[in-house]
Amino acid sequence: MRKFITIYIFIVVATVQFSCKKELSALPSQSKVEGNVVIDQKSAEIALNGAYLQFADGADDRGTPSVTWTLNHEIQYSVLAGNVHYAFGPSELENNNLITSTGSVPLSIWSSNYKLINTANGVIEQVSALAEGKMAASRRAEILAEARFLRAYGNYNLLRFFSQFYNQDSQYGVMMRNQFVNTDNIAQKRSSVRDSYNAIISDLDFAIANTNLVRPNYYVNKWVAKGLLARVLILRSSTGDYAKVLNLTQDIINNSSYKLENNLRDIYSSKGITSQEVMLGILPKQNQSTKQDAFFFRTSPLYLVTDYFKSLFSSSDPRPSWLIGAPGLDEANALIKFRGPYVENSYAMRLTEIYLLQAESIVRSGGSLSNARSLLKTVLNHAGVTDVSAVDSAVSPQSLLIEIYKEVARNLSFEDGQDWTTLTRLPLTTVQQFKPSVVDLNHLILPIPATEFQYNPTIGDQNPGYSKF
């Protein structure tokens, strides 16, 4: 038990010692992990930036302060979706049947999100406890809203990857940690799926109501909170959820300042997270080379796109020329999407996704297929695709949902896992057409890591289809 507590304290100590000017700073190195860390508005702002740094997976990469978002958010999710594979042998996510509770990748995804949740909970607890007069009431509400968004984001990831998100009546939900971990609350049972959704939505509702500042897009605002709520609701798929997704996405498209890039490639080649399309980006640390090395280490790619990913593009689609390396020009089948001066920039949410979520919600709610096709074609046109005959030929709801999924995979892969999550919303038989190793519903999600059962035996049962150890 003490070992597990030590792990959590180490997480926060590591976070609080990671600071630098004008970047996502954390608490000063002399600050205590527990106690009166937040004593005024200035320290509250620093604590919040520490949570943002954890969101970006801030770490030391070979002696260089870096954000390591790439591994857990860009690579592994797209490996799971079948769009990229490790160049030097099969990785554990490529074949769902071979994923185990002792594997390193489920543990990495699990622990990354619980680190974020724990850091956000620390901010929430201490800012909430700060005496009146120590900071402006309006800013207090905004900091709490941003921290609750970050907690919701972590719980959403745990829900979609480790819980039976497709069944609200299931007991296999998220282990909802709503307090900073200490000796009294380390033992925690997982919640039901229904309660997990309700807790995440409650945090996002608060974030939407209280995030009013206009700040750089590596911070959260109400539009980003609405975008994440749309993700959550379309995953839940309860009565009325699709209508809510439609309203949220329409609000973002009509009333926010975000605009689709006229040329999709410009985001990666010349604009990075300064693009007017990027709703939430990950600001890299100075001199880091984490992403460059992950995708193209010393001109030798560590990950290659799959034949399946290449098959998603029609012969007239211009994107493979700048997405996929070609023999004689680049290393064959390397992912070259991010190459260039903004290679270390990362993208947590783009307006393109909002258009595609709206198109999907229209189809799933029984709305106009013509309107859904129009939204999909708008996204394709901004990607330089002029041949939209496949979209026009999708005359049934199911065929159009497949076309929407394919564009999610082509457009949003290697960014924040929406390629895999969108695929899992399709019927199991359809999922199996794209990834045959998903033999049953159990393998749409990952196993809880074995270490969690060792240190927190009260969590409950392992996900069906997997062993605890």
N, C-alpha and C positions, 0 to 999 in steps of 0.2 A: 504493500500500500504506500509506504513512504517513498519507494522508488518511483511510483507513478506520479506522486505529488511533486517530487523533485524534477521530473520531466517537465511538468507544466510550469514550475517556477523558472526553470532554465529557459523555457520558451520566452517568457516575459522578460527575463534579464537580458537575453539576446536582443530582444526587440528594443528595450529601453536604452541599450548602449549603441544603437545604430542611428547616428545623426549627421546631418550636413546641411549647409546653408542652401536655402531656396529649393531643396528637394523635399521629399516626404520624410520629414524628420521624426525622430522618436523622442522618448523622454531622455533627459540628460543622464549621463552615466552614474552620477552620484545619487539619483533618485532611488527611493525604496520601491520594491515590488509591491508590498502591501503597506497599508497605512495611508497617510495624507500625501499621496503623490500629487494629486490635483488640489492646488491651494488657491488658484485664481484663474482668470480667463486665459492668461498667457500659457500657464501649464496645462490647462484643458485643451488648448489648441495643439500643443506639442503632443499630448497624449493621443488626440485624435489622429494626428499625422503618423504616430506610431502604428495605429490600427490600419491606416492606409498602406503603410509600408508592409505590414503583414499580408494585406490583401494582394499586394504585388509580389509576395514571396521574397521579401528582402532577405539577403544572405551574403555571406562572404564567398565569392567564387574565385578560388585559386589566388587568394590574397587581395582581390579587388571587390570593394563594396558593389553589389549588383542586385538587380531584381531578377528573380529566376522563374517568373511567370511561365516561361516557355515550356518547361518540362511538364508541369501538372495541367496546364490549361491549353496548350497549343499542340503538343506532340501526343501525349497519351490518349486524350479523348479521340483524336483522329486515327490513332492506331486502332482503338476499339471500334471505330466506325468502318475500318477497313480501307481507309484512304491513303495511309502511309505505313511503311513497315521498317523495322530496324535493318540496316544494310548488312550486318555481320551475323545474322542468325535470327531465328524467330524470337519475338518477345512474348511475354506471358499474356498480353491482351489480344494477340492476333487470332488465337483460337479460344473462344469462350469456354470450351469444354475443359481447357487446361488451366484455367485461372483457379488459384487456391488461396486460402486464408493466410498462408505464410508467404505469399508473394510480396515483392517489394513495392510494386506499383499501387495495389489497393491501399497499402499502409501509407504510402506517400500522399495519395489523394485524401485519405481519411485524416491524417495528422495535419496536413496543410490547412484544411478547412476548420478543424477544431482549434488550431492555433489562432486562426482569424477570429473565431467565435469567442474564445477566451479573452483575447485582447480587446475585442469590442465590448464584452461584458465588463471588463475592468473600467473602460471609459464610461460606460453607462452608469455603473454603480457610483463611481467617484464624482462624476459631474452632477448626478442626481443629488448626492449628499452635500454638495458644496453650499455653504450658507448663502442666503439671499444677500445681495449687495456685493458679493465677490465677483460677479460677472453679470453682464446684461441678460435679462430674462429671455429676450428674443434669440440671442446667440446660444444660450444654454439649450433652448429648444432645438435649434439647428444642429448643434453638435450631437445631441441625443438622437436626432433624426438620422444623421449621417452614420452614427455608430449602429443604430438599429438596422439601417440598410445593409451595412457590412455583415452584421449578424445574420440577417435574412439571406444574404447571398451565400454565406457559408452553409446555412441550413438547407437552402435550395439545392446546392451541389450534393450534400449528403442525401437529400431526398431522392434526387434523380439517379444517383449512382449506387446507393446502398439500401434503398427502401422500396417496397412494393408500391411505387407511386401510382400505379394503374388501378389500385383497389383501395378505396377509402376505408373500407371495412376491415382492412388487414391490420393485424397487430404489429407488423414489421415496418414500423416507421422510423423516424429519426430519434436518436438519443438527444433530446432537447436540453442543452445546457444554457440556462438563462441566468446563471450566477458565475462570478469568477471562482475558479476551482480552488478549494482549500481542504483542510483535513476533515471538515464536517460534511462536505457535499460531494466528495469524490465518487462515492457509490451512486450510480445513476442508471435507472431503467429506461429503455427506449420507449417512446410514445407510439400511439397508433398513427396510422397514416393520416387519418382525418385530423387528429390533433396537431400533427406536424404541419399540415397545410394551413390550419387556422392560425398557428403561431407565426408562421412566415408571413401570411397575409396581414396579420395585425401589425407586425413590424413595418411592412411596406406601406400600409395605410398611414401610419404615423409619419413615416419618412416623406410621403407625398404631401401631407398636410403641413409639414414644418421645414422643408428645405426650399428656401426662397432666394438664397444668395446666387448671384451669377459669378461663377469662378472658373478657372481653367478646367478643361474637360478631363483632367485626371482626378477630379473631385466629383462627388455625387451631387445631382440636383433633382428636382421633382420629376423631370422628364425621364431621367435614367431610372428613377424609382418606379415610374409608370411602365417603363419598358420591362423591368424585371417582374413587375406584377403581371404583365401580359404573358411572360414566359411561364410563370407559376400557374396562372389560371388555365392556359391552354393545355398544360400538363395534367391538371386536375380534371378538367372536362366534366364538371358538374352542370346541372341544369342552370342555364343563364350565364355560364362562364364564357361561352363564345361571344355572346352579345357584349359582355364586358371587355373582352379582348378587342373586339371591333371598335368600341368607344375609346378605349385607351390608345390604340394605335392611330385612330383617326385624329385624336386630339394632338398627339405628338407630330403627326405629319402636317396638320393644318396650323398649329399654333406655336410650335417650338421654332428655334432658329436653325435647326439642322436641315441640310439639303443633300440630296444625292449628288455625288460627284458626277460631272458630265462624262468623265472617263475614269472608270474604276481603277485602272492601273496607277493613276496619279496619286492615289492614297499611299501606295507603297513606294513609288519611285521618286516622288518629289514633295510630298506633304507630310506624311506620317500622321501623328495624332493631332496635328494642326488642321487637318482636313475638316471642312464644314460638315462632313458626314459622320465623323467619329463622335459618338455620344459619350463614351467612357473609354479612355485610353490608359495605357501603362507607361509612365514616364521612366525612361531608363536612367541608371546612374552613369555618371561620367566615366568614360574609359572602359566600361564593361564590354565583354564580347561573348556573353552567354548564349544569345540567340544565334549569332553568326556561327559560333562553334558547334552548336547543336545541329544546325541544318547544313553547314558546309565547313567542316573543320579542316583547315589547311588544304583546301580544294578537294577534300575527300568527304563526301556526304555521309553522315551517320544514319540518315533516314532517307528512304526513297519512296516515291509515290508508287502506288500499286497499279497493276493493269486494270483493276476494277475502277479506280479513280479516273484513269485515262479514258475508259470507255464511256464515262458520263458526258463527254464533250462530243458534239457533232463535228464533222469535218470542216464546217464553216465557222466554228467558234474560234475567235482570235486568241482566246486566253491561254491555251497551252503554250504558245510561243513565249510568254513571259512568266508562266507558272511552272513549267516543267523543263528541265535541262535536256538538251538534245546532243547526240553524239557529234563530236567535232567542234561544238560551240561551248557547251557546258557538260559537266559530268552527266551522262545519260540517266534520266529519271530522277535527278535531284530536284528537290523543291526549291525553286529560285524565286518564288513569289515575293520574298522579303528582301532580296538582295538590293544593295544600294546604300545611300547615305543614311537611311532611316531604318536600317535592318534591326536595330535593337528596340524600336517602337513596337508596342503590342496593342491589341484591340479587344476590349471586353464587350463592347456593344456598338454596333453601327446602325444607321438608319435603314440600310438595306434589309436588315433582319426585321425591322418594324413593318416594312411593306410585305414581307413574306409571311409574317405572323398574321397580318390582316387578311391576306389572301387565303391562308389556311383556315382562319376563323370563319370566313364567309362560306367556304365549301362545307366545313363541318356543321355549320348552323343551318344548312339548306338554303343558303342565299344564292344570289345570281352568279352562276359560273362565268358568265361574261365579264362581270366586274372583277372576279378573282383572276381570270386570265389577263385582264388589262393591267392589274397590279404586277403580275408576274412578268409580263412583257415589258413593262416600264423598267424593272430591275435588269432584265436581259439587255435592253437597249443601252442602258448606262454602262453595261459591261462590254459593249461593242458588238453584241449579237444582233444580226439583222434577220436571220432565218429563224422565225418563231413558229414554223409549221408544226413542230411537236406539241407546242402549247395549244395551237388551234385544233389539233386532232384529239386533244384530251376532252372528250365530250361527256364523260361520266365523272361523278365526284371522285371515285377512287383513282381513276387515271390522272385526274388533275392533281390530286394530293401527291401522287408519285412524281409528277413533273415539278411540283413545288419542292418536294424533298430533294430532288436531283439538283435544283438550283441552290438550295441551302448548302449541299455538299460541294458544289463547284465554287460557290461564292464565299462561304463562311468557314470552310474547313481550315484547321490549323489556327483558329482564333479563340474560341471559348466553348468548344464541345457541342455546339448546336447541330452539327452534322449528325452526331450519334443520337442526341436527344430527339431530334425531329424524326429520325428513322424509327426510334422505339415507339413513337406514337402511331405508327402504321400497324395494321393487323400482323400477327405473328407470322402467318404464311407469307406475307409480303416481305417482312424483315428477313425471313429465311432465304428469299430469292436473292437478296443483296449480300447477306452474310449467313451462309448455311450453318456455321458453327453455333448459332443461337438455336439450340435444339428444343428449348422450351422457354416459357415465361421466366423461369427461375434465372436463366442466363441472360436476361435483359439487365440484370443488376449485378453488382460485385459482392463478394463475401466481406463481412466485417473482419478486419484483420485479427489474427489469432492473439496478438498482444493485448487487445482490448479485453478479451475474456480472461486473460491472465491477471490483469490489474483491476478489472472492474467486472467481477463475475455476476453482479446484479443486473447487468445490461439485459439479459434474457437470452433467447434462442438465437442461433446463427440463422442467416437467411436460408430458406429451403434450397436444397440442391448442393450445399456446401458443408464441409466439416468445420468444427471449431479450431482444430489444431492439425 
